[in-house]
Amino acid sequence: IILVAMGILIIIFFIASAIFQSLNKFEYNGLTFTKEKFGQIPVYHYYYFLKTKQGQLIKYNLYLRIDPRQNNVPIDGEIFLKDDRNVYLSVNSTGLTQCEYSSAGIASLSQFLSGNQLRVRGATPDEKEAYDNNVWHATCEKWPSDTVILIEKGESTQIIKDNENCYRIEVANCEILNAVEKFQL
């Protein structure tokens, strides 16, 4: 009787453990995310494998702070980044510097792009600011054969594909994490 009771308790333990683990997993657009804690911060984790140009297989871990099921930032156009081009991450900081998560959002996007084996260059769309600070000046018109991702303040938070290689991430109400994470998805 004792062994049967212990066996039942063990089975209940494994069933409860599986149920609790499944509560922290969900699918979004064919991607399986796991809700985890990074210290006290809840994050949503997805990973995938990609091949480097040298043929090496690497694992990329994507961590999002916003539940992808709740992120309703609209995207106008399909996002497709070509790995044989430079990617200029051009930030117009006007209206974004006071946002709490601006630096974290931009750093996250930069890390995501470079982690996916893309050549990322920090830039600004303001020619004078680029010259004064010795950084790249990047607009869609200046680098039409490369990829330009322009982050700027907008009337609403959205992602717009301007042409084949140009994307504008417009941020309203300091929703930079929402916009950047939607771009990553």
C-alpha positions in Angstrom: 0.0 0.0 0.0 2.9 2.4 0.9 4.6 1.7 -2.4 1.4 2.2 -4.4 0.8 5.5 -2.5 4.4 6.6 -3.2 4.0 5.7 -6.9 0.7 7.7 -7.1 2.4 10.7 -5.5 5.3 10.5 -7.9 2.9 10.3 -10.9 1.0 13.3 -9.5 4.2 15.2 -9.1 5.3 14.6 -12.7 1.8 15.4 -14.1 1.7 18.7 -12.0 5.2 19.6 -13.2 4.3 19.0 -16.8 1.1 21.1 -16.4 3.0 24.0 -14.8 5.7 23.9 -17.5 3.1 24.0 -20.3 1.6 27.1 -18.7 4.9 28.9 -19.4 5.0 27.8 -23.1 3.0 29.1 -26.0 3.1 29.3 -29.8 3.1 32.6 -31.7 3.2 32.5 -35.5 4.8 29.0 -35.5 7.4 30.0 -32.9 7.4 28.3 -29.5 8.1 30.8 -26.7 8.9 30.0 -23.1 8.1 32.5 -20.3 11.1 32.8 -18.0 12.5 35.1 -15.4 15.6 37.1 -15.8 16.1 38.1 -12.2 12.8 39.7 -11.4 12.1 40.6 -15.0 9.7 38.3 -17.0 11.1 37.5 -20.5 9.8 35.5 -23.4 12.5 33.2 -24.9 12.7 31.6 -28.3 15.8 30.1 -29.9 16.8 29.0 -33.3 19.9 27.8 -35.1 21.6 29.5 -38.0 24.7 28.9 -40.1 27.6 31.3 -40.3 29.3 32.1 -43.6 32.1 29.6 -42.4 29.4 26.9 -42.2 29.4 26.8 -38.4 26.0 26.2 -36.7 25.2 28.6 -33.9 22.3 29.0 -31.6 20.6 32.4 -31.3 18.6 33.1 -28.2 15.8 35.7 -28.7 14.6 37.3 -25.5 11.6 39.6 -25.5 10.3 41.7 -22.6 6.9 42.1 -24.2 4.6 39.1 -24.7 4.5 38.7 -28.5 0.8 37.8 -28.4 0.1 41.3 -26.9 2.4 43.3 -29.2 0.1 44.9 -31.7 2.5 47.2 -33.5 1.4 47.2 -37.2 3.9 46.4 -40.0 3.4 47.8 -43.4 5.3 45.5 -45.8 7.4 42.4 -45.3 10.7 42.5 -43.5 13.5 40.7 -45.3 17.2 41.5 -44.5 19.8 40.4 -46.9 23.0 39.1 -45.3 25.3 40.3 -48.1 24.7 44.0 -47.3 25.6 46.5 -44.6 22.7 47.3 -42.2 22.7 50.9 -41.1 20.8 51.4 -37.8 20.1 55.1 -38.2 18.6 56.7 -35.1 17.0 60.1 -35.0 17.1 60.7 -31.2 14.9 63.8 -31.3 11.9 62.9 -29.1 13.3 59.6 -28.1 16.1 60.5 -25.6 13.6 61.1 -22.8 12.1 57.6 -23.2 13.1 55.2 -20.5 13.9 52.2 -22.7 15.4 53.9 -25.7 18.9 52.8 -25.1 17.8 49.2 -24.2 15.6 49.0 -27.3 18.3 50.2 -29.7 20.9 48.0 -28.1 18.6 45.0 -28.3 18.0 45.6 -32.0 21.7 46.1 -32.7 22.6 42.9 -30.8 19.8 41.0 -32.7 21.1 42.1 -36.1 24.7 41.3 -35.3 23.8 38.1 -33.6 22.1 37.0 -36.9 25.4 37.6 -38.7 24.6 40.9 -40.3 27.1 43.8 -40.6 25.6 46.6 -38.5 26.7 50.2 -38.5 25.4 52.8 -36.1 24.3 55.9 -37.9 22.2 59.1 -37.7 19.9 60.5 -40.4 21.1 64.1 -39.6 24.1 64.9 -41.8 25.4 67.7 -39.4 25.1 65.4 -36.4 26.9 62.7 -38.2 29.8 65.0 -39.1 30.0 66.5 -35.6 30.1 63.1 -33.9 32.1 61.3 -36.5 29.4 58.6 -37.1 27.8 57.3 -40.3 25.2 59.4 -42.0 22.5 57.1 -43.2 19.2 57.7 -45.0 17.4 55.4 -47.4 18.4 57.8 -50.3 22.0 57.8 -49.3 22.5 54.0 -49.1 19.9 52.5 -51.6 21.8 49.3 -52.2 22.4 48.6 -48.4 19.7 48.2 -45.7 18.7 51.2 -43.7 16.6 50.9 -40.5 15.6 54.3 -39.4 14.2 54.7 -35.8 12.4 58.0 -35.2 9.6 59.6 -33.3 6.2 59.3 -35.0 2.5 60.0 -34.5 1.9 56.3 -34.0 4.0 53.3 -33.3 4.5 51.4 -36.5 7.0 49.7 -38.8 6.9 50.8 -42.5 8.8 49.4 -45.4 9.7 52.4 -47.5 11.4 50.4 -50.3 13.2 47.2 -50.9 16.0 47.9 -48.4 14.6 50.7 -46.1 12.5 50.3 -43.0 11.2 53.1 -40.7 10.4 52.2 -37.1 8.2 55.0 -35.9 7.8 55.3 -32.1 5.0 57.2 -30.3 4.5 57.4 -26.6 7.9 55.9 -25.9 6.8 52.5 -27.2 10.3 51.8 -28.5 10.5 48.2 -27.0 7.2 47.3 -28.6 8.4 48.6 -32.0 11.8 47.0 -31.8 10.6 43.7 -30.6 7.9 43.6 -33.3 10.7 44.2 -35.9 12.7 41.3 -34.4 9.7 39.0 -34.6 
